[in-house]
Amino acid sequence: MTDAAPCCEPGHCESGRLRLGGVLLAAGQGKRLGGRPKALIAVEGEPLIERNVKLLHNVGLDELVVVTGHFQSQLAPVLTQLLANVARMPIVEVTQPGDDHKQADSLRLAAQTLSAELDAVMVLPVDMPALTRADLVALIGAYKHAPSEVEFVGPNVDGRPGNPVLFSRRIASQIAEGMGEFGSGAWRHQQPDWLLEWTTDNLHYVTDIDTPEDLRRWAQ
């Protein structure tokens, strides 16, 4: 374990260390990219799925669930290589059955797979190309130093909700049971007391590759 997830504040875990799980969402069809797998877009010579697994590994997570679906057979060789090379962090791949699934379904599947010993869970969509270890460490720090009643922290850049997000094991359990509207895209606007929109000017948290225009801008 690295020093990225040090001792946690009262209310966020009982032991002296924040035990973090991760979820990498890579099950999408890439419709707005013309049916192209986002996870295999190369950034600085690495497919996004490899880049982001390594990023989550380097921030010191205790375990990781990678959710695949569409293009699973194309992602499988990359994941096999990662499993061989990233030995310190247990990685589990789970695959969405069929073609009709949404991000909320992927979240629920991942939450059902994570171990019960975790204190918090970080969720990262695979199409984020700009994030660095420092960005993830900053998010962990925002969660750790938030008031004890806060159980969800997500970056907010100029009013735009960003990713990744970090939430408590209790919320992960609710997601696993199908409770709430997590992953629907609208629920963060409801502003419950336990949610913190962490204000930052770091554009990395809102930079994704969702359309051909995004891809062209990133390439430039």
Backbone as a chain_set.jsonl record, in Angstrom:
{"seq": "MTDAAPCCEPGHCESGRLRLGGVLLAAGQGKRLGGRPKALIAVEGEPLIERNVKLLHNVGLDELVVVTGHFQSQLAPVLTQLLANVARMPIVEVTQPGDDHKQADSLRLAAQTLSAELDAVMVLPVDMPALTRADLVALIGAYKHAPSEVEFVGPNVDGRPGNPVLFSRRIASQIAEGMGEFGSGAWRHQQPDWLLEWTTDNLHYVTDIDTPEDLRRWAQ", "coords": {"N": [[0.843, -1.194, 0.0], [0.587, 2.218, -0.871], [1.41, 5.621, 0.16], [-0.836, 7.005, -0.565], [-3.362, 6.716, 0.465], [-3.718, 7.46, 3.377], [-4.108, 7.533, 7.011], [-7.498, 7.757, 8.094], [-10.19, 10.118, 8.616], [-12.214, 10.421, 11.605], [-15.29, 8.677, 11.518], [-15.163, 7.962, 8.849], [-13.709, 5.647, 8.671], [-12.971, 2.882, 10.806], [-10.546, 1.738, 11.499], [-6.976, 2.477, 11.338], [-6.384, 3.061, 8.701], [-7.468, 3.921, 5.449], [-9.263, 1.738, 3.636], [-9.366, 1.034, 0.372], [-11.411, 0.338, -2.404], [-11.724, -0.132, -5.952], [-13.524, 0.724, -8.956], [-13.604, 0.22, -12.332], [-15.191, 1.358, -15.085], [-15.996, -0.144, -17.989], [-17.788, -1.088, -19.879], [-19.245, -0.07, -21.936], [-20.891, 0.656, -25.105], [-19.979, 2.554, -26.805], [-21.483, 4.23, -28.506], [-21.704, 6.938, -29.303], [-19.259, 7.294, -30.366], [-19.362, 6.011, -32.706], [-19.596, 3.283, -32.342], [-17.165, 2.37, -31.415], [-14.71, 0.866, -29.303], [-14.117, 2.536, -26.398], [-12.288, 1.911, -24.436], [-10.044, 0.965, -25.699], [-8.845, 3.046, -26.99], [-5.885, 4.694, -27.757], [-3.7, 6.389, -25.612], [-0.933, 8.264, -25.263], [0.466, 6.052, -26.177], [-0.683, 3.909, -24.839], [-3.517, 1.789, -24.391], [-6.627, 3.05, -23.139], [-7.811, 1.469, -21.129], [-5.66, 0.059, -20.056], [-4.016, 2.166, -19.218], [-5.617, 3.364, -17.225], [-6.084, 1.298, -15.374], [-3.459, 0.949, -14.44], [-3.098, 3.479, -13.328], [-4.971, 3.451, -11.19], [-3.896, 1.372, -9.751], [-1.432, 2.523, -9.003], [-2.201, 4.464, -7.227], [-2.708, 3.148, -4.938], [-4.827, 1.338, -4.347], [-6.724, -1.264, -2.716], [-8.124, -3.292, -3.962], [-9.584, -4.072, -7.178], [-12.314, -3.824, -9.397], [-13.077, -4.525, -12.675], [-15.396, -3.659, -15.018], [-16.71, -5.117, -17.777], [-18.313, -5.437, -21.013], [-19.827, -4.841, -23.805], [-17.542, -5.46, -26.443], [-15.956, -7.15, -24.934], [-14.41, -9.381, -25.661], [-12.384, -8.212, -27.128], [-11.123, -6.694, -25.233], [-10.158, -8.561, -23.47], [-7.472, -9.732, -23.972], [-5.798, -7.574, -23.23], [-6.491, -7.193, -20.541], [-5.714, -9.66, -19.497], [-2.921, -9.498, -19.718], [-2.485, -7.367, -17.99], [-3.296, -8.479, -15.545], [-1.225, -10.196, -15.119], [0.878, -8.455, -14.74], [0.287, -6.567, -12.788], [0.581, -7.207, -9.85], [0.267, -6.576, -7.158], [-2.225, -5.602, -6.601], [-5.314, -7.003, -6.284], [-7.285, -7.896, -9.058], [-10.436, -8.107, -10.461], [-12.402, -9.177, -13.11], [-15.624, -8.501, -14.249], [-18.43, -9.235, -16.269], [-20.944, -7.686, -18.13], [-23.973, -9.252, -18.916], [-25.51, -9.828, -22.085], [-26.794, -7.18, -24.285], [-28.228, -4.981, -23.45], [-27.679, -2.854, -21.224], [-27.014, -0.461, -18.64], [-25.082, 2.264, -17.173], [-25.732, 2.304, -14.468], [-26.37, -0.358, -14.045], [-23.88, -1.551, -14.371], [-22.524, -0.415, -12.208], [-23.94, -1.581, -10.082], [-23.379, -4.318, -10.457], [-20.604, -4.306, -10.051], [-20.471, -3.389, -7.387], [-21.618, -5.521, -6.073], [-19.594, -7.314, -6.294], [-17.336, -6.382, -4.976], [-15.345, -6.637, -1.982], [-16.446, -6.956, 1.446], [-14.869, -5.743, 3.328], [-13.949, -3.239, 2.738], [-13.532, 0.332, 3.153], [-14.195, 2.468, 1.544], [-15.082, 3.334, -1.865], [-13.808, 3.914, -5.065], [-14.878, 5.148, -8.159], [-14.335, 4.99, -11.57], [-14.853, 6.033, -14.85], [-13.838, 4.512, -17.915], [-13.113, 6.171, -19.999], [-11.571, 8.409, -19.422], [-8.923, 10.41, -20.115], [-6.979, 12.149, -19.06], [-6.331, 12.118, -16.386], [-4.213, 12.034, -13.475], [-1.998, 10.503, -11.051], [-1.738, 12.301, -8.937], [-4.146, 13.7, -9.131], [-6.031, 11.783, -8.318], [-5.136, 11.256, -5.736], [-5.672, 13.747, -4.6], [-8.469, 13.745, -4.647], [-8.992, 11.638, -2.862], [-7.973, 12.819, -0.553], [-9.822, 14.917, -0.262], [-12.102, 13.474, 0.382], [-11.308, 12.237, 2.786], [-10.977, 14.399, 4.495], [-13.403, 15.573, 4.626], [-16.488, 16.564, 6.295], [-17.771, 14.317, 8.825], [-20.317, 13.352, 8.243], [-20.435, 13.266, 5.517], [-20.59, 11.111, 2.811], [-20.104, 10.723, 0.19], [-18.041, 11.934, -2.337], [-17.498, 13.996, -5.041], [-15.762, 15.455, -7.782], [-16.241, 18.833, -8.871], [-16.288, 20.963, -11.5], [-16.451, 24.154, -12.36], [-19.247, 24.082, -12.117], [-19.786, 21.708, -13.397], [-20.32, 18.311, -12.957], [-17.81, 15.966, -12.201], [-15.449, 13.213, -12.678], [-13.086, 10.829, -11.249], [-15.365, 9.435, -8.742], [-15.872, 9.117, -5.182], [-17.014, 7.039, -2.626], [-18.708, 5.868, 0.372], [-18.593, 2.594, 2.013], [-21.122, 1.934, 2.889], [-22.831, 3.217, 1.059], [-22.02, 1.839, -1.2], [-23.044, -0.673, -0.558], [-25.785, -0.125, -0.683], [-26.015, 0.42, -3.407], [-25.381, -2.113, -4.419], [-27.652, -3.473, -3.672], [-29.504, -2.395, -5.318], [-30.671, 0.023, -4.646], [-31.706, 3.488, -4.68], [-30.683, 6.004, -7.164], [-28.216, 5.796, -8.299], [-25.691, 6.386, -10.687], [-27.4, 7.174, -12.665], [-27.045, 9.681, -13.691], [-28.452, 11.968, -13.032], [-28.877, 12.102, -10.319], [-26.971, 13.347, -8.656], [-27.565, 16.017, -8.715], [-29.51, 16.347, -6.864], [-28.471, 16.885, -4.39], [-28.138, 15.671, -1.635], [-27.621, 15.59, 1.985], [-25.416, 14.04, 2.583], [-23.699, 14.191, 0.467], [-20.908, 15.605, -1.143], [-20.089, 18.05, -3.348], [-17.152, 18.58, -4.575], [-15.423, 21.392, -5.089], [-13.328, 22.38, -7.696], [-10.763, 23.595, -9.941], [-9.605, 21.945, -11.745], [-9.33, 20.663, -14.82], [-8.924, 18.077, -15.597], [-10.696, 16.353, -14.378], [-13.06, 16.542, -15.764], [-12.55, 15.896, -18.323], [-13.165, 13.864, -20.945], [-13.468, 11.189, -23.39], [-15.843, 11.033, -25.468], [-17.116, 11.497, -27.85], [-16.527, 11.768, -31.458], [-15.555, 14.363, -31.831], [-14.477, 14.96, -29.311], [-12.369, 13.159, -29.363], [-10.813, 14.114, -31.483], [-10.097, 16.629, -30.454], [-8.579, 15.818, -28.262], [-6.486, 14.472, -29.541], [-5.229, 16.582, -30.727]], "CA": [[0.0, 0.0, 0.0], [1.358, 3.442, -0.909], [0.939, 6.626, 1.102], [-1.913, 7.781, -1.171], [-4.592, 6.581, 1.254], [-3.267, 7.327, 4.76], [-5.111, 7.425, 8.07], [-8.725, 8.44, 7.741], [-10.836, 10.917, 9.636], [-13.284, 9.741, 12.326], [-16.535, 8.613, 10.775], [-14.954, 7.38, 7.533], [-13.294, 4.264, 8.889], [-12.689, 2.616, 12.212], [-9.131, 1.418, 11.67], [-6.106, 3.6, 11.059], [-6.079, 3.22, 7.281], [-8.614, 3.869, 4.554], [-9.171, 0.584, 2.729], [-10.034, 1.522, -0.826], [-11.666, -0.473, -3.576], [-11.921, 0.646, -7.169], [-14.361, 0.206, -10.039], [-13.318, 0.801, -13.649], [-16.351, 1.086, -15.93], [-15.537, -0.321, -19.377], [-18.764, -1.981, -20.504], [-20.067, 0.672, -22.887], [-20.922, 0.324, -26.53], [-19.338, 3.623, -27.57], [-22.388, 4.621, -29.595], [-21.407, 8.294, -29.794], [-17.995, 7.193, -31.097], [-19.573, 5.164, -33.864], [-19.445, 1.877, -32.004], [-15.748, 2.078, -31.179], [-14.434, 0.65, -27.876], [-13.348, 3.613, -25.777], [-11.221, 1.356, -23.6], [-8.862, 0.65, -26.502], [-8.256, 4.263, -27.543], [-4.508, 4.827, -27.274], [-3.262, 7.668, -25.053], [0.507, 8.159, -25.001], [0.917, 4.712, -26.51], [-1.354, 2.88, -24.041], [-4.984, 1.832, -24.413], [-7.168, 3.678, -21.942], [-8.053, 0.506, -20.055], [-4.369, -0.218, -19.416], [-3.582, 3.391, -18.566], [-6.389, 3.65, -16.019], [-5.798, 0.254, -14.394], [-2.174, 1.289, -13.834], [-3.309, 4.657, -12.501], [-5.638, 3.027, -9.962], [-2.904, 0.583, -9.014], [-0.391, 3.39, -8.457], [-2.716, 5.287, -6.139], [-2.69, 2.334, -3.735], [-6.076, 0.652, -4.033], [-6.6, -2.614, -2.181], [-8.688, -4.221, -4.945], [-10.2, -3.392, -8.321], [-13.252, -4.546, -10.255], [-13.207, -3.973, -14.018], [-16.668, -4.101, -15.587], [-16.726, -5.14, -19.238], [-19.607, -5.795, -21.597], [-19.52, -4.754, -25.232], [-16.114, -5.55, -26.786], [-15.211, -7.894, -23.915], [-13.41, -10.264, -26.277], [-11.249, -7.391, -27.55], [-10.435, -6.217, -24.037], [-9.632, -9.684, -22.703], [-6.015, -9.885, -24.0], [-5.158, -6.499, -22.466], [-6.705, -7.475, -19.123], [-4.879, -10.815, -19.142], [-1.559, -8.998, -19.53], [-2.472, -6.544, -16.775], [-3.37, -9.367, -14.391], [0.105, -10.776, -14.919], [1.874, -7.431, -14.423], [-0.113, -5.756, -11.639], [0.401, -8.297, -8.888], [0.008, -6.124, -5.788], [-3.628, -5.218, -6.445], [-6.219, -7.993, -6.87], [-8.176, -7.376, -10.097], [-11.495, -9.033, -10.872], [-13.214, -8.727, -14.232], [-17.003, -8.977, -14.33], [-18.94, -8.889, -17.591], [-22.379, -7.497, -18.263], [-24.575, -10.16, -19.881], [-26.405, -9.22, -23.06], [-26.444, -5.881, -24.849], [-29.068, -3.909, -22.906], [-27.298, -2.51, -19.855], [-26.675, 0.933, -18.43], [-24.012, 2.454, -16.198], [-26.232, 1.904, -13.155], [-26.26, -1.819, -13.97], [-22.46, -1.854, -14.158], [-22.206, -0.074, -10.818], [-24.523, -2.584, -9.189], [-22.609, -5.55, -10.623], [-19.306, -4.113, -9.401], [-20.671, -3.301, -5.94], [-21.885, -6.873, -5.588], [-18.351, -8.082, -6.395], [-16.345, -5.862, -4.04], [-15.344, -7.281, -0.679], [-17.131, -6.206, 2.501], [-13.904, -5.154, 4.252], [-13.539, -1.922, 2.273], [-14.098, 1.522, 3.78], [-14.697, 3.381, 0.519], [-14.958, 2.834, -3.23], [-13.594, 4.918, -6.106], [-15.43, 4.712, -9.441], [-13.723, 5.727, -12.673], [-15.167, 5.617, -16.219], [-12.6, 4.205, -18.619], [-12.817, 7.124, -21.08], [-10.919, 9.608, -18.875], [-7.535, 10.289, -20.571], [-6.065, 13.175, -18.564], [-6.119, 12.011, -14.942], [-2.905, 11.643, -12.961], [-2.014, 10.001, -9.674], [-1.971, 13.432, -8.049], [-5.576, 14.006, -9.161], [-6.734, 10.795, -7.504], [-4.736, 11.493, -4.35], [-6.397, 14.932, -4.146], [-9.848, 13.332, -4.383], [-8.963, 10.87, -1.614], [-7.807, 13.783, 0.52], [-11.083, 15.63, -0.08], [-13.003, 12.554, 1.076], [-10.82, 12.014, 4.136], [-11.08, 15.599, 5.322], [-14.779, 16.062, 4.612], [-17.217, 16.296, 7.539], [-18.028, 12.892, 9.01], [-21.588, 12.933, 7.645], [-20.277, 13.155, 4.066], [-20.29, 9.738, 2.394], [-19.856, 10.736, -1.251], [-17.327, 13.114, -2.809], [-17.261, 14.027, -6.476], [-15.243, 16.756, -8.212], [-17.137, 19.711, -9.614], [-15.465, 21.952, -12.191], [-17.274, 25.217, -12.947], [-20.624, 23.625, -12.165], [-19.896, 20.443, -14.127], [-19.908, 17.16, -12.155], [-16.73, 15.231, -12.835], [-15.065, 11.868, -12.25], [-13.831, 9.775, -10.562], [-16.06, 9.754, -7.501], [-15.472, 8.269, -4.064], [-18.12, 6.949, -1.676], [-18.545, 4.947, 1.496], [-19.021, 1.208, 1.868], [-22.572, 1.883, 3.087], [-23.449, 3.545, -0.223], [-21.75, 0.71, -2.093], [-23.998, -1.726, -0.219], [-27.072, 0.285, -1.226], [-25.942, 0.222, -4.854], [-25.437, -3.558, -4.651], [-29.032, -3.911, -3.461], [-30.367, -1.743, -6.289], [-31.347, 1.166, -4.039], [-31.315, 4.799, -5.164], [-30.566, 6.241, -8.598], [-26.798, 5.962, -8.578], [-25.31, 6.08, -12.057], [-28.395, 7.643, -13.623], [-26.606, 10.946, -14.254], [-29.201, 13.116, -12.509], [-29.074, 12.069, -8.867], [-26.064, 14.257, -7.958], [-28.177, 17.337, -8.652], [-30.451, 16.386, -5.746], [-27.722, 17.47, -3.28], [-28.428, 15.204, -0.27], [-26.685, 16.076, 2.993], [-24.208, 13.214, 2.658], [-22.948, 14.353, -0.781], [-20.083, 16.8, -1.266], [-19.54, 18.431, -4.647], [-15.852, 19.153, -4.24], [-15.14, 22.398, -6.106], [-11.94, 22.435, -8.149], [-10.618, 24.113, -11.298], [-8.8, 20.97, -12.471], [-10.108, 20.172, -15.959], [-8.726, 16.628, -15.78], [-11.852, 15.63, -13.847], [-14.192, 16.627, -16.692], [-12.052, 15.602, -19.665], [-13.408, 12.482, -21.353], [-13.537, 10.967, -24.831], [-17.185, 10.497, -25.638], [-17.551, 11.733, -29.228], [-15.395, 11.984, -32.383], [-14.997, 15.69, -31.585], [-13.597, 14.83, -28.144], [-11.169, 12.423, -29.771], [-9.996, 15.007, -32.27], [-9.517, 17.641, -29.561], [-7.533, 15.189, -27.46], [-5.358, 14.18, -30.419], [-4.536, 17.828, -31.038]], "C": [[0.877, 1.243, 0.0], [0.818, 4.416, 0.116], [-0.213, 7.449, 0.55], [-3.179, 7.734, -0.348], [-4.232, 6.397, 2.726], [-4.422, 7.308, 5.736], [-6.32, 8.276, 7.766], [-9.314, 9.172, 8.929], [-11.898, 10.099, 10.37], [-14.579, 9.806, 11.54], [-16.393, 7.994, 9.409], [-14.322, 5.994, 7.591], [-12.901, 4.101, 10.342], [-11.225, 2.31, 12.46], [-8.291, 2.63, 11.306], [-5.843, 3.854, 9.608], [-7.359, 3.09, 6.475], [-8.415, 2.736, 3.553], [-10.027, 0.877, 1.512], [-10.2, 0.423, -1.874], [-11.882, 0.428, -4.776], [-12.831, -0.069, -8.139], [-13.975, 0.949, -11.302], [-14.435, 0.375, -14.589], [-15.923, 1.043, -17.394], [-16.484, -1.21, -20.161], [-19.527, -1.338, -21.651], [-19.903, 0.254, -24.329], [-20.222, 1.383, -27.382], [-20.178, 4.127, -28.725], [-22.016, 5.974, -30.185], [-20.042, 8.366, -30.475], [-18.118, 6.283, -32.311], [-19.38, 3.692, -33.592], [-18.009, 1.445, -31.808], [-15.513, 1.855, -29.698], [-13.556, 1.756, -27.3], [-12.13, 3.073, -25.036], [-9.943, 1.08, -24.373], [-8.292, 1.865, -27.227], [-6.877, 4.463, -26.926], [-4.242, 6.254, -26.815], [-1.811, 7.494, -24.63], [0.978, 6.715, -25.143], [0.264, 3.587, -25.736], [-2.858, 2.949, -24.258], [-5.513, 2.361, -23.089], [-7.391, 2.688, -20.803], [-6.757, 0.172, -19.324], [-3.888, 0.993, -18.624], [-4.302, 3.586, -17.231], [-6.276, 2.549, -14.969], [-4.476, 0.566, -13.682], [-2.3, 2.505, -12.911], [-3.937, 4.279, -11.164], [-4.708, 2.171, -9.1], [-1.901, 1.485, -8.312], [-0.885, 4.276, -7.328], [-2.891, 4.474, -4.857], [-3.997, 1.688, -3.363], [-5.805, -0.757, -3.521], [-7.158, -3.666, -3.122], [-9.376, -3.422, -6.038], [-11.137, -4.338, -9.044], [-13.33, -3.814, -11.59], [-14.477, -4.544, -14.63], [-16.585, -3.993, -17.103], [-18.116, -5.55, -19.724], [-19.443, -5.896, -23.095], [-18.0, -4.79, -25.408], [-15.3, -6.337, -25.764], [-14.116, -8.746, -24.536], [-12.189, -9.48, -26.755], [-10.445, -6.878, -26.355], [-9.713, -7.334, -23.294], [-8.109, -9.829, -22.781], [-5.283, -8.815, -23.192], [-5.291, -6.77, -20.975], [-5.859, -8.659, -18.66], [-3.443, -10.376, -18.876], [-1.461, -8.177, -18.258], [-2.506, -7.408, -15.52], [-2.011, -9.975, -14.083], [1.102, -9.745, -14.392], [1.553, -6.609, -13.185], [-0.443, -6.708, -10.499], [-0.041, -7.82, -7.51], [-1.447, -5.756, -5.534], [-4.511, -6.286, -7.075], [-7.181, -7.327, -7.858], [-9.167, -8.461, -10.474], [-12.227, -8.418, -12.049], [-14.602, -9.332, -14.115], [-17.589, -8.441, -15.63], [-20.452, -8.777, -17.578], [-22.94, -8.482, -19.283], [-25.483, -9.399, -20.846], [-25.962, -7.832, -23.481], [-27.166, -4.714, -24.186], [-28.708, -3.657, -21.452], [-26.855, -1.061, -19.808], [-25.577, 1.038, -17.37], [-24.462, 2.047, -14.8], [-26.153, 0.391, -12.972], [-24.815, -2.238, -13.713], [-22.041, -1.543, -12.728], [-22.72, -1.134, -9.857], [-23.742, -3.89, -9.264], [-21.266, -5.448, -9.921], [-19.45, -4.095, -7.883], [-20.946, -4.661, -5.332], [-20.616, -7.728, -5.558], [-17.308, -7.639, -5.375], [-16.456, -6.54, -2.674], [-15.963, -6.365, 0.373], [-16.165, -5.487, 3.429], [-13.507, -3.73, 3.882], [-14.207, -0.814, 3.076], [-14.742, 2.439, 2.748], [-14.377, 2.814, -0.856], [-14.788, 4.015, -4.182], [-14.087, 4.352, -7.438], [-14.904, 5.618, -10.539], [-14.225, 5.196, -14.007], [-13.875, 5.474, -17.018], [-12.189, 5.286, -19.609], [-12.186, 8.424, -20.594], [-9.425, 9.551, -19.212], [-6.532, 11.169, -19.852], [-5.684, 13.009, -17.098], [-4.703, 11.539, -14.603], [-3.06, 11.084, -11.556], [-2.315, 11.132, -8.702], [-3.448, 13.815, -8.001], [-6.358, 13.057, -8.264], [-6.396, 10.957, -6.027], [-5.483, 12.698, -3.782], [-7.85, 14.591, -3.829], [-9.933, 12.535, -3.077], [-8.822, 11.811, -0.424], [-9.083, 14.558, 0.803], [-12.089, 14.765, 0.675], [-12.595, 12.409, 2.539], [-11.084, 13.203, 5.055], [-12.466, 16.232, 5.268], [-15.425, 15.829, 5.977], [-17.656, 14.842, 7.619], [-19.342, 12.433, 8.386], [-21.515, 12.777, 6.129], [-19.845, 11.738, 3.707], [-20.023, 9.628, 0.9], [-19.158, 12.033, -1.602], [-17.104, 12.966, -4.311], [-16.734, 15.386, -6.88], [-16.282, 17.53, -9.009], [-16.311, 20.858, -10.176], [-16.385, 22.946, -12.889], [-18.72, 24.758, -13.137], [-20.847, 22.312, -12.887], [-19.453, 19.296, -13.218], [-18.875, 16.336, -12.907], [-16.516, 13.861, -12.241], [-13.559, 11.805, -12.061], [-14.562, 10.312, -9.34], [-15.647, 8.741, -6.444], [-16.608, 8.239, -3.054], [-17.904, 5.824, -0.689], [-19.004, 3.529, 1.155], [-20.539, 1.094, 2.038], [-23.314, 2.207, 1.788], [-23.214, 2.427, -1.219], [-22.721, -0.431, -1.834], [-25.388, -1.395, -0.747], [-27.119, 0.085, -2.734], [-26.074, -1.256, -5.186], [-26.857, -4.095, -4.538], [-30.015, -3.244, -4.413], [-31.119, -0.549, -5.754], [-30.85, 2.468, -4.672], [-31.215, 4.868, -6.668], [-29.108, 6.441, -9.003], [-26.482, 5.545, -10.011], [-26.283, 6.581, -13.084], [-28.001, 8.957, -14.271], [-27.289, 12.153, -13.654], [-29.189, 13.198, -10.993], [-28.15, 13.022, -8.125], [-26.648, 15.659, -7.83], [-29.16, 17.46, -7.492], [-29.817, 16.912, -4.459], [-28.163, 16.974, -1.898], [-27.329, 15.646, 0.69], [-25.37, 15.303, 2.999], [-23.334, 13.32, 1.41], [-22.19, 15.664, -0.779], [-19.643, 16.957, -2.71], [-18.278, 19.237, -4.37], [-15.428, 20.097, -5.366], [-13.648, 22.462, -6.415], [-11.913, 23.035, -9.549], [-9.82, 23.17, -12.191], [-9.63, 20.326, -13.58], [-9.919, 18.681, -16.221], [-9.976, 15.845, -15.376], [-13.067, 15.664, -14.778], [-13.757, 16.409, -18.135], [-12.287, 14.133, -19.968], [-13.426, 12.406, -22.873], [-14.845, 10.239, -25.109], [-17.677, 10.577, -27.075], [-16.335, 11.838, -30.139], [-14.748, 13.352, -32.191], [-14.063, 15.68, -30.376], [-12.284, 14.172, -28.534], [-10.248, 13.308, -30.585], [-9.335, 16.082, -31.4], [-8.379, 17.041, -28.749], [-6.289, 14.917, -28.295], [-4.546, 15.439, -30.735], [-3.815, 18.411, -29.829]], "O": [[1.82, 1.325, 0.787], [-0.112, 4.097, 0.856], [-0.55, 8.487, 1.12], [-4.006, 8.639, -0.455], [-4.414, 5.31, 3.274], [-5.572, 7.096, 5.351], [-6.195, 9.384, 7.244], [-8.991, 8.893, 10.083], [-12.436, 9.156, 9.79], [-14.928, 10.84, 10.97], [-17.384, 7.538, 8.84], [-14.407, 5.244, 6.618], [-12.543, 5.066, 11.018], [-10.713, 2.601, 13.541], [-8.831, 3.692, 10.998], [-5.124, 4.801, 9.288], [-8.221, 2.263, 6.774], [-7.504, 2.779, 2.726], [-11.252, 0.96, 1.602], [-9.265, -0.315, -2.186], [-12.188, 1.611, -4.63], [-12.909, -1.297, -8.155], [-14.015, 2.179, -11.338], [-14.61, -0.812, -14.863], [-15.536, 2.061, -17.968], [-16.052, -1.994, -21.007], [-20.366, -1.987, -22.275], [-18.933, -0.397, -24.717], [-19.907, 1.137, -28.547], [-19.655, 4.42, -29.8], [-22.009, 6.149, -31.403], [-19.705, 9.378, -31.09], [-17.118, 5.839, -32.874], [-19.04, 2.928, -34.496], [-17.674, 0.279, -32.014], [-16.069, 2.595, -28.886], [-12.391, 1.892, -27.673], [-11.073, 3.704, -25.013], [-8.871, 0.972, -23.778], [-7.346, 1.726, -28.003], [-6.725, 4.408, -25.705], [-4.524, 7.211, -27.536], [-1.497, 6.687, -23.756], [1.775, 6.221, -24.345], [0.607, 2.422, -25.94], [-3.425, 4.04, -24.305], [-4.909, 2.141, -22.04], [-7.183, 3.028, -19.638], [-6.757, 0.018, -18.102], [-3.412, 0.86, -17.496], [-3.678, 3.931, -16.228], [-6.363, 2.84, -13.777], [-4.389, 0.457, -12.459], [-1.684, 2.552, -11.846], [-3.484, 4.738, -10.116], [-4.738, 2.247, -7.872], [-1.553, 1.246, -7.156], [-0.081, 4.789, -6.55], [-3.187, 5.037, -3.803], [-4.269, 1.5, -2.177], [-4.787, -1.366, -3.85], [-6.718, -4.815, -3.092], [-9.708, -2.251, -5.856], [-10.808, -5.501, -9.279], [-13.616, -2.618, -11.629], [-14.624, -5.76, -14.751], [-16.411, -2.902, -17.646], [-18.973, -5.955, -18.939], [-18.976, -6.913, -23.607], [-17.264, -4.213, -24.607], [-14.076, -6.209, -25.727], [-13.012, -8.826, -23.997], [-11.082, -10.018, -26.787], [-9.239, -6.656, -26.455], [-8.756, -7.075, -22.566], [-7.484, -10.035, -21.741], [-4.275, -9.1, -22.546], [-4.331, -6.602, -20.223], [-5.345, -8.651, -17.542], [-2.819, -10.832, -17.917], [-0.475, -8.272, -17.527], [-1.823, -7.108, -14.541], [-1.685, -10.235, -12.925], [2.051, -10.093, -13.69], [2.451, -6.014, -12.59], [-1.612, -6.978, -10.221], [-0.661, -8.581, -6.766], [-1.86, -5.612, -4.384], [-4.467, -6.466, -8.292], [-7.814, -6.321, -7.537], [-8.784, -9.593, -10.769], [-12.631, -7.257, -11.991], [-14.742, -10.537, -13.905], [-17.28, -7.323, -16.042], [-21.152, -9.66, -17.08], [-22.44, -8.548, -20.406], [-26.144, -8.436, -20.457], [-24.893, -7.362, -23.089], [-26.752, -3.567, -24.348], [-29.356, -4.185, -20.548], [-26.383, -0.505, -20.8], [-25.191, 0.044, -16.753], [-23.671, 1.506, -14.028], [-25.898, -0.088, -11.867], [-24.553, -3.158, -12.939], [-21.298, -2.305, -12.108], [-22.018, -1.535, -8.928], [-23.473, -4.505, -8.232], [-20.833, -6.396, -9.267], [-18.653, -4.708, -7.173], [-20.549, -4.927, -4.197], [-20.571, -8.75, -4.873], [-16.479, -8.446, -4.954], [-17.539, -6.963, -2.269], [-15.996, -5.146, 0.205], [-16.605, -4.685, 4.252], [-12.793, -3.077, 4.643], [-15.302, -0.99, 3.609], [-15.728, 3.113, 3.046], [-13.524, 1.939, -1.003], [-15.532, 4.992, -4.112], [-13.759, 3.223, -7.802], [-15.006, 6.843, -10.461], [-14.045, 4.01, -14.287], [-12.929, 6.234, -16.814], [-11.03, 5.323, -20.024], [-12.26, 9.439, -21.286], [-8.714, 8.719, -18.648], [-5.329, 10.963, -20.011], [-4.788, 13.704, -16.619], [-4.089, 10.763, -15.335], [-4.127, 11.183, -10.95], [-3.066, 10.944, -7.745], [-3.95, 14.211, -6.949], [-7.249, 13.486, -7.531], [-7.265, 10.813, -5.167], [-5.885, 12.683, -2.619], [-8.404, 15.093, -2.851], [-10.848, 12.743, -2.28], [-9.479, 11.622, 0.6], [-9.403, 14.832, 1.959], [-12.841, 15.266, 1.511], [-13.444, 12.453, 3.43], [-11.376, 13.036, 6.239], [-12.672, 17.318, 5.81], [-14.958, 14.984, 6.741], [-17.888, 14.204, 6.591], [-19.481, 11.261, 8.033], [-22.427, 12.22, 5.518], [-18.856, 11.229, 4.234], [-19.744, 8.538, 0.402], [-19.613, 13.111, -1.22], [-16.593, 11.951, -4.785], [-17.215, 16.397, -6.366], [-17.097, 16.95, -9.727], [-15.709, 21.628, -9.429], [-17.02, 22.617, -13.891], [-19.334, 25.009, -14.174], [-21.982, 21.846, -12.983], [-18.315, 19.301, -12.747], [-19.036, 16.043, -14.092], [-17.296, 13.399, -11.407], [-12.825, 12.613, -12.63], [-14.406, 11.47, -8.954], [-15.143, 7.661, -6.753], [-17.116, 9.29, -2.663], [-17.053, 4.954, -0.873], [-19.695, 3.294, 0.164], [-21.171, 0.251, 1.401], [-24.304, 1.556, 1.453], [-24.105, 2.095, -2.001], [-23.174, -1.086, -2.772], [-26.099, -2.286, -1.211], [-28.129, -0.36, -3.279], [-26.789, -1.624, -6.119], [-27.224, -5.052, -5.219], [-31.219, -3.488, -4.337], [-32.115, -0.137, -6.347], [-29.715, 2.544, -5.142], [-31.601, 3.937, -7.374], [-28.814, 7.175, -9.946], [-26.934, 4.505, -10.489], [-26.031, 6.436, -14.28], [-28.564, 9.322, -15.302], [-26.766, 13.264, -13.749], [-29.463, 14.259, -10.433], [-28.512, 13.477, -7.04], [-26.267, 16.41, -6.932], [-29.597, 18.565, -7.17], [-30.523, 17.336, -3.544], [-28.531, 17.795, -1.057], [-26.239, 16.029, 0.265], [-24.33, 15.844, 3.375], [-22.331, 12.615, 1.301], [-22.749, 16.712, -0.455], [-18.919, 16.116, -3.243], [-18.33, 20.405, -3.987], [-15.111, 19.65, -6.468], [-12.817, 22.582, -5.515], [-12.914, 22.995, -10.265], [-9.401, 23.56, -13.282], [-10.529, 19.532, -13.304], [-10.679, 18.087, -16.987], [-10.279, 14.803, -15.958], [-14.006, 14.889, -14.592], [-14.509, 16.702, -19.065], [-11.692, 13.258, -19.34], [-13.402, 13.429, -23.558], [-14.942, 9.017, -25.001], [-18.555, 9.814, -27.476], [-15.216, 11.984, -29.647], [-13.538, 13.498, -32.366], [-12.999, 16.3, -30.397], [-11.215, 14.585, -28.084], [-9.03, 13.265, -30.407], [-8.161, 16.405, -31.585], [-7.339, 17.672, -28.566], [-5.167, 15.105, -27.824], [-3.341, 15.374, -30.977], [-3.184, 19.463, -29.935]]}, "num_chains": 1, "name": "protein.A"}
